[in-house]
Amino acid sequence: MKLYFSPGACSLSPHIVLRELGLPFELVQVDLASKKLRDKRDFRTINPKGSVPVLELDDGETLTEGPAIVQYLADRKPALGLAPVNGSLARYHLQEWLNFISTELHKQFSPLFNPTSSEAVLQAQKERLVTQFTYIDQALTGQDYLLGKVFSVADAYLFTMLTWARAFQLDLAAMPHIGAYFERVSARPAVQAAQVAEREVKKT
């Protein structure tokens, strides 16, 4: 398999999941500004949407959109428990979190990445994001991960959003559960390995 990614982008989520599962894969870096691969090919020939992540399977078929990719990967090794069993209520709770993170966190960061956004827009979006992170902080009360005691693909996605929150200096200091959660996830070997690999690629 190949994971088309950009360092620090939302593709970090499936990157973490691939390492948690121990699946063999190749990282293919994408320049999101130029939509080019390192070999100068147009990335849009692989994903017309021009966005990462893209998972290319061994038969050449591709899968896009992070929440779909991470569930597909988790189902490759169901015994590891990164996603609850299909059809179970727990699986729908996982999808509930993936949808929430996608719409209420991930997409809400878009104006912060846009250099033309006004200060008023930036401030409003930061306040909106802090409100959503406050909800998550409350949801994490008394549990290690979003689904309880077990790390899931939703945690890989939330962790990625928290790295963005830190990069944009969102004020999450009053959220003790999120702070402990971030440290807990950061300590996972697969998370550390993914971050190191992306930093090393970025240097070259």
PAZAPA-4460 file (N, C-alpha, C; in steps of 0.05 Angstrom, whole numbers, plus 32768, in hexadecimal, padded with zeros to 4 digits):
% residues 204
    n_x    n_y    n_z   ca_x   ca_y   ca_z    c_x    c_y    c_z   seq   type   mol
   8011   7FE8   8000   8000   8000   8000   8011   8019   8000     1      M     A
   8006   802F   7FF6   8013   8048   7FF6   8001   805D   8004     2      K     A
   800D   806D   8015   7FFE   8083   8022   8009   809D   8017     3      L     A
   7FF8   80AB   8008   8000   80C6   7FFE   7FFA   80D9   8015     4      Y     A
   800E   80E8   801D   800C   80F9   8035   801C   8113   8031     5      F     A
   8017   8125   8043   8027   813E   8045   802E   8141   8063     6      S     A
   8047   8146   806A   804F   8147   8086   803D   815B   8096     7      P     A
   8032   8150   80AC   8022   8160   80BE   8006   8164   80B6     8      G     A
   7FFE   815B   809E   7FE3   815E   8094   7FD1   8149   80A1     9      A     A
   7FB7   8148   809A   7FA5   8135   80A5   7FAC   8118   809E    10      C     A
   7FBE   8114   808B   7FC7   80FA   8084   7FD7   80ED   809B    11      S     A
   7FDE   80FD   80AF   7FEC   80F1   80C7   7FDA   80DC   80D4    12      L     A
   7FC0   80E0   80D3   7FAD   80CD   80DF   7FB0   80B1   80D4    13      S     A
   7FAC   80AC   80BA   7FB0   8091   80AF   7FCD   8088   80B1    14      P     A
   7FE0   809A   80B1   7FFC   8092   80B5   7FFF   8085   80D0    15      H     A
   7FF4   8092   80E5   7FF5   8086   80FF   7FE8   806A   8100    16      I     A
   7FD1   8069   80F3   7FC1   804F   80F3   7FD1   8039   80E5    17      V     A
   7FDE   803F   80CF   7FEE   802B   80C1   8004   8021   80D4    18      L     A
   8010   8032   80E3   8026   8029   80F5   801B   801B   810D    19      R     A
   8004   8023   8117   7FF7   8014   812D   7FF1   7FF7   8125    20      E     A
   7FE9   7FF4   810C   7FE2   7FD9   8102   7FF9   7FC9   80F8    21      L     A
   8010   7FD6   80F4   8028   7FC8   80EA   8025   7FBE   80CE    22      G     A
   8015   7FCD   80BE   8011   7FC5   80A2   8028   7FD1   8091    23      L     A
   8031   7FC2   807D   8046   7FCD   806B   803B   7FE2   8059    24      P     A
   804A   7FF8   8056   8040   800E   8045   8058   801F   803C    25      F     A
   8053   802F   8027   8067   8042   801E   805B   805E   8020    26      E     A
   806B   8071   802A   8063   808C   802C   806A   809B   8012    27      L     A
   8057   80A9   8007   805B   80B9   7FEE   8054   80D6   7FF5    28      V     A
   8068   80E7   7FF5   8063   8103   7FFD   8056   8113   7FE6    29      Q     A
   8044   8124   7FEE   8035   8136   7FDC   803B   8153   7FE4    30      V     A
   8041   8163   7FD0   8043   8180   7FD5   8027   818B   7FD0    31      D     A
   8019   8193   7FE5   7FFD   819B   7FE3   7FFA   81B6   7FD5    32      L     A
   800F   81C6   7FD6   800E   81E1   7FC9   800F   81DE   7FAB    33      A     A
   8021   81CD   7FA1   8024   81CA   7F84   8013   81B2   7F79    34      S     A
   8009   81A1   7F8B   7FFB   8189   7F84   800D   8176   7F74    35      K     A
   8027   8175   7F7C   803A   8165   7F6E   8046   8150   7F81    36      K     A
   804E   8139   7F75   805E   8126   7F84   807B   812C   7F80    37      L     A
   808C   811E   7F8E   80A9   8123   7F8C   80B4   811D   7F70    38      R     A
   80A7   810B   7F62   80B0   8105   7F47   80A3   8118   7F33    39      D     A
   8096   812E   7F3D   808A   8143   7F2C   806F   813B   7F1F    40      K     A
   8065   8123   7F25   804B   811B   7F1B   8036   812C   7F28    41      R     A
   8020   8131   7F19   8009   813F   7F24   7FF9   812D   7F37    42      D     A
   7FF8   8135   7F50   7FEA   8125   7F64   7FCD   8122   7F5D    43      F     A
   7FC1   8135   7F4F   7FA5   8134   7F48   7F9E   811D   7F35    44      R     A
   7FB2   8111   7F29   7FAD   80F9   7F19   7FA7   80E1   7F2B    45      T     A
   7FAF   80E3   7F44   7FAA   80CE   7F58   7F91   80D5   7F68    46      I     A
   7F8F   80EE   7F71   7F77   80F7   7F7F   7F6E   8111   7F73    47      N     A
   7F5A   8111   7F62   7F50   812A   7F55   7F49   8140   7F69    48      P     A
   7F43   8138   7F82   7F3D   814C   7F97   7F56   815B   7FA0    49      K     A
   7F6D   8150   7F9A   7F86   815E   7FA0   7F8D   815E   7FBE    50      G     A
   7F80   814D   7FCD   7F85   814D   7FEA   7F90   8132   7FF4    51      S     A
   7F9E   8133   800A   7FA7   811B   8018   7F94   8117   8030    52      V     A
   7F92   80FE   8039   7FA1   80E6   8031   7F94   80D7   801A    53      P     A
   7FA5   80C7   800D   7F9C   80B4   7FF9   7FAA   809A   8000    54      V     A
   7F9B   8084   8002   7FA6   806A   8006   7FA4   805B   7FEB    55      L     A
   7FBB   8053   7FE0   7FBC   8043   7FC8   7FC0   8026   7FCF    56      E     A
   7FAD   8015   7FC8   7FAF   7FF9   7FCF   7FC2   7FEA   7FBC    57      L     A
   7FC8   7FD2   7FC2   7FDC   7FC3   7FB3   7FD2   7FBD   7F96    58      D     A
   7FB7   7FBE   7F92   7FAC   7FB9   7F77   7FA9   7FD3   7F67    59      D     A
   7FB2   7FE9   7F73   7FB1   8003   7F65   7F99   8013   7F6B    60      G     A
   7F84   8007   7F78   7F6C   8017   7F7F   7F73   802A   7F95    61      E     A
   7F65   8041   7F95   7F6B   8055   7FAA   7F53   805A   7FBB    62      T     A
   7F58   8063   7FD3   7F44   806B   7FE7   7F4B   8086   7FF2    63      L     A
   7F38   8099   7FF2   7F3D   80B3   7FFD   7F2B   80B9   8015    64      T     A
   7F30   80CF   8022   7F21   80D8   803A   7F2B   80C9   8052    65      E     A
   7F37   80D7   8065   7F43   80CB   807C   7F31   80B9   808C    66      G     A
   7F18   80C1   8093   7F07   80AF   80A3   7F02   8094   8095    67      P     A
   7EFF   8094   807B   7EFA   807B   806C   7F14   806A   806C    68      A     A
   7F2B   8078   8068   7F44   8069   8067   7F4A   805B   8081    69      I     A
   7F47   8069   8097   7F4F   805D   80B1   7F3D   8046   80B8    70      V     A
   7F23   8048   80B1   7F12   8031   80B6   7F19   8019   80A5    71      Q     A
   7F1F   801E   808C   7F28   8008   807A   7F41   7FFB   8086    72      Y     A
   7F54   800B   808F   7F6D   8000   809A   7F67   7FF0   80B3    73      L     A
   7F57   7FFB   80C5   7F51   7FEC   80DE   7F44   7FD1   80D9    74      A     A
   7F34   7FD0   80C4   7F26   7FB7   80BD   7F39   7FA3   80B1    75      D     A
   7F51   7FAC   80A9   7F65   7F98   809F   7F70   7F87   80B6    76      R     A
   7F70   7F92   80CE   7F79   7F82   80E5   7F65   7F87   80FC    77      K     A
   7F4E   7F7C   80FA   7F39   7F81   810E   7F41   7F78   812A    78      P     A
   7F52   7F64   812C   7F59   7F5A   8147   7F68   7F6F   8158    79      A     A
   7F74   7F83   814B   7F82   7F98   8159   7F70   7FAD   8165    80      L     A
   7F56   7FAD   815D   7F42   7FBD   816B   7F44   7FDB   8165    81      G     A
   7F4F   7FE4   814F   7F50   8000   814A   7F35   800B   8140    82      L     A
   7F23   7FF9   8139   7F07   8001   8133   7EF6   7FEA   813E    83      A     A
   7EDF   7FF1   814B   7ECD   7FDC   8154   7EC1   7FCD   813C    84      P     A
   7EB6   7FB6   8142   7EAB   7FA4   812D   7E95   7FB2   811E    85      V     A
   7E96   7FAF   8103   7E81   7FBA   80F2   7E65   7FB1   80FB    86      N     A
   7E52   7FC3   80FB   7E37   7FBD   8103   7E31   7FC0   8121    87      G     A
   7E46   7FC3   8131   7E43   7FC7   814D   7E3D   7FE4   8154    88      S     A
   7E30   7FE9   816A   7E2A   8005   8172   7E44   8014   8176    89      L     A
   7E59   8006   8181   7E73   8013   8185   7E7E   801D   816B    90      A     A
   7E79   800E   8154   7E84   8017   813B   7E76   8031   8132    91      R     A
   7E5D   8033   8138   7E4F   804C   8131   7E58   8063   8143    92      Y     A
   7E60   805D   815C   7E6B   8072   816C   7E86   807B   8161    93      H     A
   7E95   8068   8156   7EAE   8070   8149   7EA9   8082   8132    94      L     A
   7E95   807B   8121   7E8F   808C   810A   7E84   80A7   8113    95      Q     A
   7E76   80A8   8129   7E6D   80C0   8135   7E84   80D3   813B    96      E     A
   7E99   80C8   8147   7EB1   80D8   814D   7EC0   80E0   8134    97      W     A
   7EC3   80CE   8121   7ED1   80D5   8109   7EC2   80EB   80FA    98      L     A
   7EA8   80EA   80F9   7E98   8100   80EC   7E9B   811A   80FB    99      N     A
   7E9A   8119   8115   7E9D   8131   8125   7EB8   813E   8121   100      F     A
   7ECD   812E   8122   7EE8   8139   811E   7EEB   8145   8102   101      I     A
   7EE0   8137   80EE   7EE2   8140   80D3   7ED4   815B   80CE   102      S     A
   7EBC   815D   80D9   7EAC   8175   80D3   7EB0   818C   80E7   103      T     A
   7EB2   8185   8100   7EB3   819A   8115   7ECF   81A2   811D   104      E     A
   7EE3   8193   8115   7EFF   819A   811A   7F0E   819E   8100   105      L     A
   7F12   8188   80F1   7F22   8189   80D9   7F1B   81A0   80C6   106      H     A
   7F02   81A1   80BE   7EFA   81B5   80AB   7EFA   81D1   80B7   107      K     A
   7EF7   81D3   80D1   7EF7   81ED   80DE   7F13   81FA   80DF   108      Q     A
   7F28   81EA   80DA   7F43   81F4   80D9   7F49   8202   80BE   109      F     A
   7F38   81FD   80AA   7F3E   8207   808F   7F44   8225   808E   110      S     A
   7F34   8237   809B   7F3B   8253   809A   7F56   825A   80A7   111      P     A
   7F5E   824A   80BA   7F78   824F   80C7   7F8F   824A   80B4   112      L     A
   7F8B   8237   80A1   7FA0   8232   808E   7FA0   8245   8076   113      F     A
   7F8A   8255   8074   7F87   8267   805E   7F94   8282   8064   114      N     A
   7FA9   828A   8055   7FB7   82A3   805B   7FA6   82BC   8056   115      P     A
   7F90   82B9   8048   7F7F   82D0   8043   7F6A   82D5   8058   116      T     A
   7F68   82C3   806B   7F54   82C6   8081   7F59   82DF   8092   117      S     A
   7F44   82ED   8097   7F47   8305   80A8   7F4C   82FE   80C5   118      S     A
   7F55   8311   80D5   7F59   830C   80F1   7F3F   8305   80FF   119      E     A
   7F29   8312   80F6   7F0F   830C   8102   7F07   82EF   80FC   120      A     A
   7F0B   82E6   80E4   7F04   82CA   80DD   7F16   82B7   80ED   121      V     A
   7F2F   82BD   80EE   7F41   82AB   80FD   7F39   82A9   811B   122      L     A
   7F32   82BF   8127   7F2B   82BF   8143   7F11   82B0   8147   123      Q     A
   7EFE   82B4   8135   7EE4   82A6   8137   7EE8   8288   8134   124      A     A
   7EF9   827F   8122   7EFE   8263   811E   7F0C   8256   8135   125      Q     A
   7F1F   8265   8141   7F2D   825B   8158   7F1A   8257   8170   126      K     A
   7F08   826A   8173   7EF4   8267   8188   7EE2   8250   8184   127      E     A
   7EDA   824C   816B   7EC9   8235   8164   7ED7   821B   816A   128      R     A
   7EF1   8219   8162   7F00   8201   8167   7F04   81FC   8185   129      L     A
   7F09   8210   8194   7F0C   820D   81B1   7EF2   8202   81BD   130      V     A
   7EDC   820B   81B3   7EC2   8201   81BD   7EBF   81E3   81B7   131      T     A
   7EC7   81DB   81A0   7EC5   81BE   8198   7ED9   81AD   81A8   132      Q     A
   7EF1   81B8   81AC   7F04   81A9   81BC   7EFB   81A7   81DA   133      F     A
   7EED   81BB   81E3   7EE2   81BA   81FE   7ECE   81A3   8201   134      T     A
   7EBE   81A0   81ED   7EAB   8189   81ED   7EBA   816E   81EE   135      Y     A
   7ED0   816C   81DF   7EE0   8153   81DF   7EED   814F   81FA   136      I     A
   7EF7   8165   8206   7F04   8163   8220   7EF0   8157   8234   137      D     A
   7ED7   8160   8233   7EC3   8156   8245   7EBD   8138   823F   138      Q     A
   7EBD   8132   8225   7EB7   8116   821D   7ECD   8103   8227   139      A     A
   7EE5   810D   822A   7EFC   80FC   8232   7EFD   80F8   8251   140      L     A
   7EEB   8104   825F   7EEB   8101   827C   7EE9   80E4   8284   141      T     A
   7EFD   80DB   8293   7EFC   80BF   829D   7F03   80AA   8289   142      G     A
   7F0D   80B1   8272   7F15   809C   825F   7F2E   80A4   8250   143      Q     A
   7F3D   808F   8247   7F57   8094   823B   7F55   809D   821E   144      D     A
   7F41   8093   8210   7F3E   8098   81F3   7F21   809F   81ED   145      Y     A
   7F1C   80A6   81D4   7F01   80AF   81CD   7EEC   8099   81D1   146      L     A
   7EF4   8080   81CC   7EE1   8069   81D0   7EE4   805B   81EB   147      L     A
   7EF4   8067   81FC   7EF7   805B   8217   7F14   8054   821D   148      G     A
   7F1A   803A   8221   7F35   8032   8229   7F46   802A   8211   149      K     A
   7F3A   8027   81FA   7F48   801C   81E3   7F4D   8032   81CE   150      V     A
   7F66   8034   81C5   7F6E   8047   81B0   7F60   803E   8196   151      F     A
   7F55   8052   8188   7F47   804C   816E   7F51   805E   8158   152      S     A
   7F47   805A   8140   7F4F   806B   812A   7F45   8088   812E   153      V     A
   7F30   808B   813D   7F26   80A6   8143   7F3B   80B6   8153   154      A     A
   7F4A   80A8   8164   7F5F   80B5   8174   7F76   80BE   8163   155      D     A
   7F7C   80AF   814E   7F91   80B8   813B   7F89   80D2   812E   156      A     A
   7F70   80D4   8127   7F65   80EC   811A   7F65   8104   812D   157      Y     A
   7F5A   80FF   8145   7F59   8115   8159   7F76   811E   8160   158      L     A
   7F88   810C   8163   7FA4   8114   8169   7FAF   8127   8154   159      F     A
   7FA9   8120   813A   7FB2   8131   8124   7FA7   814D   8127   160      T     A
   7F8D   814F   812E   7F81   8169   8131   7F8D   8178   8149   161      M     A
   7F95   816A   815E   7FA1   8177   8175   7FBD   8181   816E   162      L     A
   7FCB   8174   815B   7FE5   817F   8153   7FE0   819A   8144   163      T     A
   7FCB   819B   8135   7FC4   81B5   8128   7FBC   81CA   813C   164      W     A
   7FAD   81C2   8150   7FA5   81D5   8165   7FBE   81E1   8173   165      A     A
   7FD2   81D1   8177   7FEB   81DB   8183   7FFA   81ED   8170   166      R     A
   7FFA   81E6   8157   8008   81F6   8143   7FFC   8212   8140   167      A     A
   7FE1   8213   8143   7FD4   822D   8141   7FCF   823A   815D   168      F     A
   7FDB   822E   8171   7FDB   8239   818C   7FBF   823E   8197   169      Q     A
   7FAE   822B   8192   7F93   822C   819F   7F96   8229   81BD   170      L     A
   7F87   8238   81CB   7F89   8237   81E9   7F78   821F   81F4   171      D     A
   7F86   8209   81F8   7F7A   81F1   8203   7F83   81EC   8220   172      L     A
   7F90   8200   822C   7F9C   81FC   8246   7F88   81F5   825B   173      A     A
   7F6F   81FD   8258   7F5B   81F7   826D   7F4D   81DC   8268   174      A     A
   7F59   81CB   8257   7F4D   81B1   8251   7F60   819B   825A   175      M     A
   7F5E   8193   8274   7F70   817F   827F   7F6F   8164   8272   176      P     A
   7F57   815C   826A   7F54   8141   825E   7F61   8140   8243   177      H     A
   7F5E   8155   8233   7F6B   8156   8219   7F89   8157   821C   178      I     A
   7F93   8166   8230   7FB0   8167   8234   7FBB   814C   823A   179      G     A
   7FAE   813D   824D   7FB8   8122   8254   7FB5   810F   823C   180      A     A
   7F9F   8112   822D   7F9A   8101   8216   7FB0   8105   8201   181      Y     A
   7FB7   811E   81FC   7FCC   8124   81E8   7FE6   8117   81F0   182      F     A
   7FED   8119   8209   8006   810C   8212   8005   80EE   8210   183      E     A
   7FEE   80E3   8216   7FEA   80C6   8215   7FED   80BC   81F9   184      R     A
   7FE0   80C9   81E6   7FE2   80C0   81CA   7FFE   80C6   81BF   185      V     A
   800A   80DC   81C7   8025   80E3   81BD   8039   80CD   81C5   186      S     A
   8035   80BF   81DB   8048   80AB   81E5   8046   8091   81D6   187      A     A
   8032   808D   81C6   802F   8074   81B7   8045   8071   81A3   188      R     A
   8052   805A   81A2   8069   8056   818F   8061   805B   8172   189      P     A
   8049   8053   816A   8041   8057   814E   803E   8075   8147   190      A     A
   8034   8084   815B   8031   80A1   8157   804C   80AE   8155   191      V     A
   805E   80A7   8166   8079   80B2   8165   8087   80AB   814B   192      Q     A
   8084   8092   8142   8091   8089   812A   8086   8099   8112   193      A     A
   806C   809D   8111   8060   80AC   80FA   806A   80C8   80FA   194      A     A
   806C   80D5   8111   8074   80F1   8112   8092   80F3   810A   195      Q     A
   80A2   80E1   8114   80BF   80E1   810C   80C2   80DD   80EE   196      V     A
   80B3   80CA   80E3   80B6   80C5   80C6   80AE   80DE   80B6   197      A     A
   8099   80EC   80BF   8090   8103   80B0   80A4   811A   80B3   198      E     A
   80B0   811D   80CA   80C4   8132   80CE   80DD   812C   80BC   199      R     A
   80E4   8113   80BB   80FC   810B   80AB   80F7   8110   808D   200      E     A
   80DF   810A   8083   80D8   810F   8067   80D9   812D   8062   201      V     A
   80CF   813C   8075   80CD   8159   8071   80E9   8166   806E   202      K     A
   80FD   815A   807B   8118   8164   807A   8125   8160   805F   203      K     A
   811D   814B   8050   812A   8144   8037   8120   8154   801F   204      T     A
***
